Amino acid sequence: MAEAHPVGFQWVMEAKRRGAKVFHVDPRFTRTSALADSFLSIRAGTDIALLGGVVRYILDNELDFREYVLSYTNAATIVSAEFSDTEDGDGFFSGFDPETGTYVQDSWQYEGHEGSSGSGHTAQERDSAAGLTHESHGAPVGGQTQRDETLQHPRCVYQILKRHFSRYTPEMVERVCGIPQEKFLELARAWTENSGRERTGMLIYSVGWTQHSVGVQYIRTGAIIQLLLGNMGRPGGGIMALRGHASIQGSTDIPTLFNLLPGYLPMPHHADHPSFDEWVDSIRHPGQKGFWGNARSFAASLLKAYWGDAATPENDYCYGYLPRLTGDHGTYQQVLNMIDGKIKGYFLLGQNPAVGSAHGRAQRLGMANLDWLVVRDLFMIESATFWQNGPEVTTGEIVPEECRTEVFFLPAASHVEKEGTFTQTQRLLQWREKAVEPPGDARSELWFFYHLGRKLREKLADSKLPRDRALLDLTWDYPTHGPNAEPSAESVLREINGYDVASGRPLSSFAEARADGSTAIGCWIYTGVYADGVNQAARRKSRHEQDWVAAEWGWAWPANRRILYNRASADPDGNPWSERKRYVWWDAEKAEWTGYDVPDFEKTKPPSYRPPPGVSGTEGIAGDDPFVMQGDGKGWLYAPSGVLDGPLPTHYEPVESPVRNPFYGQQANPTRKMYAHPVNSVNPSPPEEHSQVFPYVFTVSRLTEHHTAGGMSRTVSPLAELQPEMFVEVSPELAVERGLDHLGWAHLVTARAAIEAKVLVTDRLTPLRVDGRVIHQVWLPYHFGFEGLVTGDSANDLFGISLDPNVLIQESKVGTCDIRAGRRPRGTDLLDLVAGYQRRAGIVPGQNAPAVTTDSAGKERGAS
């Protein structure tokens, strides 16, 4: 956090000054480690083993915040007798289908709800990254659930949790992660001591935590700990995901993702959602409890914002105009489709896949097989010049004179050259004013898309074809200003906020959304950011002029609420857990919820409220159920659905690992998304043969001085001078073992590529003893490419394409490699080097590593 998020890290240092204890877990000793109270060096890709050890420590010593756990989580809920755990299946849960590599989730359900999982299209769900559709709401839970408030029933979640994590002992943490037992126990003790009525602790993870084949389950394990300790929904608690740069949160809220619409409404699937009603019912789940019961209002208001007068109840608000999912439309499937000639044109904005995405060679070969490519950026980045300057030109894989791709480069305005909002890590929208005019022909994204849409609509104005109505009927009427006809960003924010169609009045709350076409809302979770016609995101009231929650600094979604699920900051009766942690509470005299923050609960629903039998939606949430977006109002220690690779986190080895999984016969996540393509090879891991060909673990992360793929920072001379070239950090022990000289050259080899880097010998990396052997890790920054003031080989070239099954994020924080002294070969000799390693490792390009690596699992589940 100190390295990659230094502005936010100042508040960690402030907390430490006030007495907080800071632990840092990382494969490498960093600037954060230097300022932490304790540093734990971990083998990359083993976080579930560490966190699972903390869960076991809590449960074995009965250190959970019992009153919170009983009242606010599903710990007491009883699970189906058909469920079997990884402990019984050697790394597999019940329901695994070896033919598709996915789970049928019926047996994971609560007792009596086995038929309500909605499972049966799990391969399709993986292709459409269905886990993302549950990012802000839980999967369905129908009707009442059976519970054992004593937590003694052998199939209650609490007991299942105890059995599942029973083997995650301090000894196993040391064996798997390389963390000494005394260091692990120091962490576990400190974390659990910061729990209860008087104390809370926070978990902070970097966005790289998601970049693993089990990334979603990393975060699930952290959530389990925070729920057990009563840290969710309370001040000083929770989980903070450090986003990579200023508006990644905004680009998932109002998404640049293929499978989501604004406000986390899932994109409809062509086979499952032929009608508006079927689409809405798949979101709200008729009979379901919780606030997603209002999904029809959110969906109708979004379509009304898109198509205005053309969207009517009679035509289902132009639902027929919405695109449909037909399969995997993710970025990695797309790049393989480019290589195969299935995609003709591509718009590239705000990213640089030639450097910043996994398997850089595949990215560049894909872009070299397009008819046209539009690149909008501040500088001539590698994704615009790959055809001329990329490594594949030297190897002969791309011949500039023969490259078919016509590249259109359009200069972009930077964030200080345009107005608009950032959405920060903590869901805070902050308005930025334009500081300077963009130079020359540089324009904002808003200008580009508005005028592109305007020109397309002009060209199609006389069209009578039904296919063109979706474009022609759009509400594309933003006011413009200035000599370049820049669209008004405030008018866009007003549309995102939403308004009453008849009067044009900006809405103040998403509770005003209606399903009858009378409201139009561009993103329902942002409703209120333009309340009363005032740009709430532009507020800058000093913290010295308001209370500590600082509700008048910017605006946080939803409803300017600063802590989600803050009903949990009060006990079941509505009283603060302690005066010291007083945040939101029930005011019996006024008969309403009040506090320092906007209560995340129906304002007048008393703690004593119990829903009548059979009610759904918000009425189905009891007065002591704080997790109002979940189908049962509870925080989920166990996820009966919504997570494709298991209801509980399980340690699997990374897709590429030098060691056998010490926990189970199943080596890696059996449900991971793999691509059998000639360009995509995977290094062998145990129990496969030849894993010793790639004996070392490599990991990548950020430098403070550079930004993402380097396009913005390697062109700035002071930053380029501070970090002038690509380097690899190695331990002194590995330097001796491989004959590497400090500040000399080395090259790293995987089944995809070989790159070179200057050697930095440092004790920031420590050899780890893992499962009785020494494991060496090396570290690389991922900012370098072949354009800019300073250049170097790209670390992401080393990675292949293997994805988490829930959200289709690539595993790009851990892999295996070989490292050799000296510079890498050039030209065709480079291809020969990689091909030689493939032969020695028994790799056939295009063949995936086996998904199932244990005989017992397949036999138990009917595999041939």
Secondary structure as GFF3:
##gff-version 3
##sequence-region A 1 864
A	DSSP	alpha_helix	6	17	.	.	.	ID=ss1
A	DSSP	beta_strand	23	26	.	.	.	ID=ss2
A	DSSP	alpha_helix	31	35	.	.	.	ID=ss3
A	DSSP	beta_strand	38	41	.	.	.	ID=ss4
A	DSSP	alpha_helix	47	60	.	.	.	ID=ss5
A	DSSP	alpha_helix	66	72	.	.	.	ID=ss6
A	DSSP	alpha_helix	86	89	.	.	.	ID=ss7
A	DSSP	beta_strand	96	97	.	.	.	ID=ss8
A	DSSP	beta_strand	102	103	.	.	.	ID=ss9
A	DSSP	three_ten_helix	106	108	.	.	.	ID=ss10
A	DSSP	three_ten_helix	114	116	.	.	.	ID=ss11
A	DSSP	alpha_helix	122	127	.	.	.	ID=ss12
A	DSSP	three_ten_helix	130	134	.	.	.	ID=ss13
A	DSSP	alpha_helix	157	164	.	.	.	ID=ss14
A	DSSP	alpha_helix	170	177	.	.	.	ID=ss15
A	DSSP	alpha_helix	181	193	.	.	.	ID=ss16
A	DSSP	beta_strand	203	206	.	.	.	ID=ss17
A	DSSP	three_ten_helix	207	210	.	.	.	ID=ss18
A	DSSP	alpha_helix	215	228	.	.	.	ID=ss19
A	DSSP	beta_strand	239	242	.	.	.	ID=ss20
A	DSSP	alpha_helix	248	253	.	.	.	ID=ss21
A	DSSP	beta_strand	260	261	.	.	.	ID=ss22
A	DSSP	three_ten_helix	262	264	.	.	.	ID=ss23
A	DSSP	beta_strand	265	266	.	.	.	ID=ss24
A	DSSP	alpha_helix	276	284	.	.	.	ID=ss25
A	DSSP	three_ten_helix	291	294	.	.	.	ID=ss26
A	DSSP	alpha_helix	295	307	.	.	.	ID=ss27
A	DSSP	three_ten_helix	308	310	.	.	.	ID=ss28
A	DSSP	three_ten_helix	313	321	.	.	.	ID=ss29
A	DSSP	alpha_helix	331	339	.	.	.	ID=ss30
A	DSSP	beta_strand	345	349	.	.	.	ID=ss31
A	DSSP	alpha_helix	353	356	.	.	.	ID=ss32
A	DSSP	alpha_helix	360	367	.	.	.	ID=ss33
A	DSSP	beta_strand	372	377	.	.	.	ID=ss34
A	DSSP	alpha_helix	382	389	.	.	.	ID=ss35
A	DSSP	alpha_helix	391	395	.	.	.	ID=ss36
A	DSSP	beta_strand	406	411	.	.	.	ID=ss37
A	DSSP	three_ten_helix	415	417	.	.	.	ID=ss38
A	DSSP	beta_strand	420	423	.	.	.	ID=ss39
A	DSSP	beta_strand	428	432	.	.	.	ID=ss40
A	DSSP	alpha_helix	445	459	.	.	.	ID=ss41
A	DSSP	three_ten_helix	466	468	.	.	.	ID=ss42
A	DSSP	alpha_helix	469	472	.	.	.	ID=ss43
A	DSSP	beta_strand	480	481	.	.	.	ID=ss44
A	DSSP	beta_strand	486	487	.	.	.	ID=ss45
A	DSSP	alpha_helix	489	497	.	.	.	ID=ss46
A	DSSP	beta_strand	499	500	.	.	.	ID=ss47
A	DSSP	three_ten_helix	510	512	.	.	.	ID=ss48
A	DSSP	beta_strand	519	520	.	.	.	ID=ss49
A	DSSP	three_ten_helix	524	526	.	.	.	ID=ss50
A	DSSP	three_ten_helix	531	533	.	.	.	ID=ss51
A	DSSP	three_ten_helix	536	538	.	.	.	ID=ss52
A	DSSP	three_ten_helix	543	545	.	.	.	ID=ss53
A	DSSP	beta_strand	555	556	.	.	.	ID=ss54
A	DSSP	three_ten_helix	566	569	.	.	.	ID=ss55
A	DSSP	beta_strand	584	587	.	.	.	ID=ss56
A	DSSP	beta_strand	592	595	.	.	.	ID=ss57
A	DSSP	three_ten_helix	618	620	.	.	.	ID=ss58
A	DSSP	beta_strand	673	674	.	.	.	ID=ss59
A	DSSP	three_ten_helix	691	693	.	.	.	ID=ss60
A	DSSP	beta_strand	696	701	.	.	.	ID=ss61
A	DSSP	alpha_helix	717	722	.	.	.	ID=ss62
A	DSSP	beta_strand	727	730	.	.	.	ID=ss63
A	DSSP	alpha_helix	732	738	.	.	.	ID=ss64
A	DSSP	beta_strand	745	749	.	.	.	ID=ss65
A	DSSP	beta_strand	754	761	.	.	.	ID=ss66
A	DSSP	beta_strand	768	770	.	.	.	ID=ss67
A	DSSP	beta_strand	773	775	.	.	.	ID=ss68
A	DSSP	beta_strand	777	781	.	.	.	ID=ss69
A	DSSP	three_ten_helix	795	798	.	.	.	ID=ss70
A	DSSP	beta_strand	802	803	.	.	.	ID=ss71
A	DSSP	beta_strand	815	821	.	.	.	ID=ss72
A	DSSP	alpha_helix	828	840	.	.	.	ID=ss73
A	DSSP	alpha_helix	855	860	.	.	.	ID=ss74
###
